[in-house]
Amino acid sequence: MVTRTRRRGLIAAAIASIALAAPASALAAQEDQAAPSGIRSGTAFAAFEAQVLTQPQAVLGTDGRRHIAYELVLTGTTSASLKVTRVRVRDAETERPLLTLSGKALASHLTTLGDTETPLKGGIVGGSESAVVWLDVRLPRRGRLPARLDHVVTGVVQVKGGKGPVVTGVLTPVRTERRAPVVLGPPVGGGGTWFASDGCCTNYTHHRWGMLSVNGALAVPQRFAIDLYVLDDQHRSWIGDPSKLANYLTYSRPVIAAADGVVVAATDGFPETTSAPGPPPIPPIDETVGNMVILRIAPGLFLLHGHMQPGSVRVRPGQRVKRGDVLGLIGSSGNSSTPHLHFQVDTTPTFFPTDSVPYVFDRFELVGQITERIWDDDLGLQPTPVLPFAPARNPGVRRNEMPLDRNVIVFPAS
């Protein structure tokens, strides 16, 4: 006798094996005209609901590669559990593979939805459960950019007592952004050497993998954000007592407009952290970036500058600014442990909700890399203020590139 529970399991497995078997051409043909039957050829039920949270956009990094960094969220739509064994991103028009994740690479880039620091146990997505695949498609500096991407997902249906069928299918074709990223000047004044922390693209950082539900919609609002810290010629970030904010070399450095624009938001008066060098209590959501300025520089493009000193903000909403104008001074207000500038480009005049998009700086010098992961939460907790530094493999002046995670760069004096 087959019980009702067992029957549901068999049906779920059958649906999974059918759902992921549709050919790429069928699932990618979103613009085909309706078939005579009213259903396009190759249409099938799907064992995963798959969504992309942004319109993927390529940006040139300091490694000489163009990066397309985005996320694929998979949700099981049946009662069957599937072990994800491979995820492949392709040029949807040519079906040429651009990125393949499997084995350890997939395990380290497949996480739970609520805890993106934790790899998905066994790579198994249960029925009605969700997981995130963190993608960084790396392309040569020059060459054709795909107009559309699709995602080939391979998995194994989990059945009691052994392996179920291996299933493969194509999910969620998505158009890429054809415009080039916005070109900016430095967001900080006075030149000098800067540590670009917590940036894009391949590995975990709390910016790049910071997924949230904002007003009920999933988002990665800091996908391309960076935290900027000044370093001296010994690669020190602070001198003296690290519990005193003024002893950080970044403190009181000018924040400047990286492009001409209009101030759409300016906040001042939030206090600075009193817990340095340790992490502060999590503030209310409206104090997350502390004292800040948001500039509108083009339709749908906004520059956000966060964690400024109280009393230092020099601009007001509606004011027009020119590139290089001083907006305020770097501090440690809001959700900040030590002084730094939080900088990103957004699609809305708000920090929450927004979508974080890539950008490039028109000129800077790449000099090296910080070799260990050091957050602002533990910057001042290091036994020495000297950060572990390695010279860049290909140092020199960079133009129209985006600093990658933990790059050490020199901005020209403003």
RAMO-V303384 format. One record per residue. N is the residue number from 0. RES is the residue in one small letter. SS is DSSP state (helix for helix, strand for strand, loop for the rest). PHI is phi in whole degrees, -180 to 180 (* if undefined). Layout:
N&RES&SS&PHI + N&RES&SS&PHI
This chain:
0&m&loop&* + 1&v&loop&-97 + 2&t&loop&-72 + 3&r&helix&-61 + 4&t&helix&-63 + 5&r&helix&-64 + 6&r&helix&-61 + 7&r&helix&-60 + 8&g&helix&-65 + 9&l&helix&-65 + 10&i&helix&-62 + 11&a&helix&-62 + 12&a&helix&-64 + 13&a&helix&-65 + 14&i&helix&-60 + 15&a&helix&-61 + 16&s&helix&-67 + 17&i&helix&-78 + 18&a&helix&-63 + 19&l&loop&-95 + 20&a&loop&-101 + 21&a&loop&-68 + 22&p&loop&-68 + 23&a&helix&-58 + 24&s&helix&-61 + 25&a&helix&-72 + 26&l&helix&-75 + 27&a&helix&-84 + 28&a&loop&-82 + 29&q&loop&-75 + 30&e&loop&-108 + 31&d&loop&-64 + 32&q&loop&-73 + 33&a&loop&-60 + 34&a&loop&-75 + 35&p&loop&-56 + 36&s&loop&-77 + 37&g&loop&87 + 38&i&loop&-130 + 39&r&loop&-63 + 40&s&loop&-61 + 41&g&loop&88 + 42&t&loop&-64 + 43&a&loop&-147 + 44&f&loop&-66 + 45&a&loop&-121 + 46&a&loop&-83 + 47&f&strand&-123 + 48&e&strand&-90 + 49&a&strand&-124 + 50&q&strand&-136 + 51&v&strand&-111 + 52&l&loop&-96 + 53&t&loop&-152 + 54&q&loop&-89 + 55&p&loop&-58 + 56&q&loop&-137 + 57&a&strand&-80 + 58&v&strand&-143 + 59&l&strand&-82 + 60&g&strand&-99 + 61&t&loop&-73 + 62&d&loop&-87 + 63&g&loop&80 + 64&r&loop&-113 + 65&r&strand&-89 + 66&h&strand&-109 + 67&i&strand&-115 + 68&a&strand&-106 + 69&y&strand&-162 + 70&e&strand&-130 + 71&l&strand&-119 + 72&v&strand&-100 + 73&l&strand&-109 + 74&t&strand&-127 + 75&g&strand&-66 + 76&t&loop&-108 + 77&t&loop&-126 + 78&s&loop&-81 + 79&a&loop&-79 + 80&s&strand&-98 + 81&l&strand&-124 + 82&k&strand&-89 + 83&v&strand&-77 + 84&t&strand&-111 + 85&r&strand&-158 + 86&v&strand&-129 + 87&r&strand&-124 + 88&v&strand&-100 + 89&r&strand&-127 + 90&d&strand&-70 + 91&a&loop&-65 + 92&e&loop&-83 + 93&t&loop&-100 + 94&e&loop&63 + 95&r&strand&-80 + 96&p&strand&-66 + 97&l&strand&-111 + 98&l&strand&-153 + 99&t&strand&-128 + 100&l&strand&-113 + 101&s&strand&-154 + 102&g&helix&57 + 103&k&helix&-65 + 104&a&helix&-63 + 105&l&helix&-68 + 106&a&helix&-58 + 107&s&helix&-82 + 108&h&loop&-120 + 109&l&strand&-123 + 110&t&strand&-128 + 111&t&strand&-70 + 112&l&loop&-78 + 113&g&loop&-87 + 114&d&loop&-139 + 115&t&loop&-76 + 116&e&loop&-82 + 117&t&loop&-105 + 118&p&strand&-60 + 119&l&loop&-68 + 120&k&helix&-59 + 121&g&helix&69 + 122&g&helix&67 + 123&i&strand&-100 + 124&v&strand&-103 + 125&g&loop&-81 + 126&g&strand&-59 + 127&s&loop&68 + 128&e&loop&-99 + 129&s&strand&-125 + 130&a&strand&-143 + 131&v&strand&-119 + 132&v&strand&-104 + 133&w&strand&-92 + 134&l&strand&-110 + 135&d&strand&-139 + 136&v&strand&-82 + 137&r&strand&-109 + 138&l&strand&-121 + 139&p&loop&-60 + 140&r&loop&-55 + 141&r&loop&-124 + 142&g&loop&128 + 143&r&loop&-68 + 144&l&loop&-96 + 145&p&loop&-65 + 146&a&loop&-78 + 147&r&strand&-151 + 148&l&strand&-113 + 149&d&strand&-134 + 150&h&strand&-133 + 151&v&strand&-96 + 152&v&strand&-109 + 153&t&strand&-115 + 154&g&strand&-148 + 155&v&strand&-121 + 156&v&strand&-68 + 157&q&strand&-89 + 158&v&strand&-125 + 159&k&loop&-66 + 160&g&loop&88 + 161&g&strand&163 + 162&k&strand&-81 + 163&g&strand&-93 + 164&p&strand&-70 + 165&v&strand&-85 + 166&v&strand&-127 + 167&t&strand&-139 + 168&g&strand&-162 + 169&v&strand&-108 + 170&l&strand&-129 + 171&t&strand&54 + 172&p&strand&-61 + 173&v&strand&-141 + 174&r&strand&-78 + 175&t&loop&-90 + 176&e&loop&-75 + 177&r&loop&-88 + 178&r&loop&-72 + 179&a&loop&-75 + 180&p&loop&-60 + 181&v&strand&-65 + 182&v&strand&-100 + 183&l&strand&-126 + 184&g&loop&-88 + 185&p&loop&-66 + 186&p&loop&-90 + 187&v&strand&-129 + 188&g&loop&-101 + 189&g&loop&88 + 190&g&loop&67 + 191&g&strand&94 + 192&t&strand&-98 + 193&w&strand&-130 + 194&f&strand&-93 + 195&a&strand&-94 + 196&s&strand&-96 + 197&d&loop&65 + 198&g&loop&-99 + 199&c&loop&-79 + 200&c&loop&-142 + 201&t&loop&-82 + 202&n&loop&-100 + 203&y&loop&-63 + 204&t&loop&-141 + 205&h&loop&-76 + 206&h&loop&-82 + 207&r&loop&-61 + 208&w&loop&-109 + 209&g&loop&-90 + 210&m&loop&-90 + 211&l&strand&-138 + 212&s&strand&-101 + 213&v&strand&-111 + 214&n&loop&55 + 215&g&loop&89 + 216&a&strand&-114 + 217&l&strand&-66 + 218&a&strand&-156 + 219&v&loop&-121 + 220&p&loop&-73 + 221&q&loop&-124 + 222&r&loop&-51 + 223&f&loop&-115 + 224&a&loop&-70 + 225&i&strand&-133 + 226&d&strand&-106 + 227&l&strand&-111 + 228&y&strand&-129 + 229&v&strand&-78 + 230&l&strand&-123 + 231&d&loop&-91 + 232&d&loop&-71 + 233&q&loop&-102 + 234&h&loop&65 + 235&r&strand&-91 + 236&s&loop&-102 + 237&w&strand&-150 + 238&i&loop&-137 + 239&g&loop&95 + 240&d&loop&-84 + 241&p&loop&-73 + 242&s&loop&-81 + 243&k&loop&-102 + 244&l&helix&-59 + 245&a&helix&-67 + 246&n&helix&-85 + 247&y&strand&-87 + 248&l&loop&-65 + 249&t&loop&-78 + 250&y&loop&-61 + 251&s&loop&74 + 252&r&loop&-71 + 253&p&strand&-72 + 254&v&strand&-97 + 255&i&strand&-125 + 256&a&loop&-71 + 257&a&loop&-84 + 258&a&loop&-163 + 259&d&loop&-63 + 260&g&strand&-176 + 261&v&strand&-121 + 262&v&strand&-70 + 263&v&strand&-107 + 264&a&strand&-156 + 265&a&strand&-151 + 266&t&strand&-124 + 267&d&loop&-140 + 268&g&loop&102 + 269&f&loop&-72 + 270&p&loop&-73 + 271&e&strand&-88 + 272&t&loop&-60 + 273&t&loop&-111 + 274&s&loop&-108 + 275&a&loop&-55 + 276&p&loop&-92 + 277&g&loop&-90 + 278&p&loop&-70 + 279&p&loop&-82 + 280&p&loop&-60 + 281&i&loop&-64 + 282&p&loop&-80 + 283&p&loop&-58 + 284&i&helix&-58 + 285&d&helix&-76 + 286&e&helix&-110 + 287&t&loop&-55 + 288&v&loop&-97 + 289&g&loop&62 + 290&n&strand&-73 + 291&m&strand&-151 + 292&v&strand&-134 + 293&i&strand&-119 + 294&l&strand&-110 + 295&r&strand&-92 + 296&i&strand&-111 + 297&a&strand&-169 + 298&p&loop&-56 + 299&g&loop&74 + 300&l&strand&-132 + 301&f&strand&-136 + 302&l&strand&-99 + 303&l&strand&-111 + 304&h&strand&-124 + 305&g&strand&-122 + 306&h&strand&72 + 307&m&strand&-81 + 308&q&loop&-65 + 309&p&loop&-65 + 310&g&loop&83 + 311&s&loop&-102 + 312&v&loop&-69 + 313&r&loop&-106 + 314&v&loop&-125 + 315&r&loop&-136 + 316&p&loop&-56 + 317&g&loop&93 + 318&q&loop&-77 + 319&r&strand&-89 + 320&v&strand&-128 + 321&k&loop&-107 + 322&r&loop&-53 + 323&g&loop&95 + 324&d&loop&-65 + 325&v&strand&-77 + 326&l&strand&-98 + 327&g&strand&170 + 328&l&strand&-125 + 329&i&strand&-69 + 330&g&loop&-141 + 331&s&loop&-147 + 332&s&strand&-92 + 333&g&loop&76 + 334&n&loop&-83 + 335&s&loop&-141 + 336&s&loop&-96 + 337&t&loop&-140 + 338&p&loop&-60 + 339&h&loop&-168 + 340&l&strand&-101 + 341&h&strand&-92 + 342&f&strand&-133 + 343&q&strand&-160 + 344&v&strand&-111 + 345&d&strand&-117 + 346&t&loop&-99 + 347&t&loop&-135 + 348&p&loop&-82 + 349&t&loop&-139 + 350&f&loop&-81 + 351&f&loop&-125 + 352&p&loop&-83 + 353&t&loop&-164 + 354&d&loop&-120 + 355&s&strand&-91 + 356&v&strand&-121 + 357&p&loop&-76 + 358&y&strand&-157 + 359&v&strand&-134 + 360&f&strand&-99 + 361&d&loop&-68 + 362&r&loop&-160 + 363&f&strand&-162 + 364&e&strand&-109 + 365&l&strand&-88 + 366&v&strand&-117 + 367&g&strand&-179 + 368&q&strand&-146 + 369&i&strand&-81 + 370&t&loop&-89 + 371&e&loop&-124 + 372&r&loop&-76 + 373&i&loop&-131 + 374&w&loop&-81 + 375&d&loop&-66 + 376&d&loop&-63 + 377&d&loop&-120 + 378&l&helix&-58 + 379&g&helix&-84 + 380&l&helix&-94 + 381&q&loop&-68 + 382&p&loop&-65 + 383&t&loop&-141 + 384&p&loop&-75 + 385&v&strand&-80 + 386&l&loop&-85 + 387&p&loop&-67 + 388&f&strand&-124 + 389&a&strand&-129 + 390&p&strand&-61 + 391&a&strand&-65 + 392&r&strand&-67 + 393&n&strand&-129 + 394&p&strand&-71 + 395&g&strand&140 + 396&v&strand&-71 + 397&r&strand&-117 + 398&r&loop&-126 + 399&n&loop&54 + 400&e&strand&-128 + 401&m&strand&-106 + 402&p&loop&-61 + 403&l&loop&-94 + 404&d&loop&-55 + 405&r&loop&72 + 406&n&strand&-62 + 407&v&strand&-110 + 408&i&strand&-132 + 409&v&strand&-119 + 410&f&strand&-87 + 411&p&loop&-66 + 412&a&loop&-63 + 413&s&loop&-87
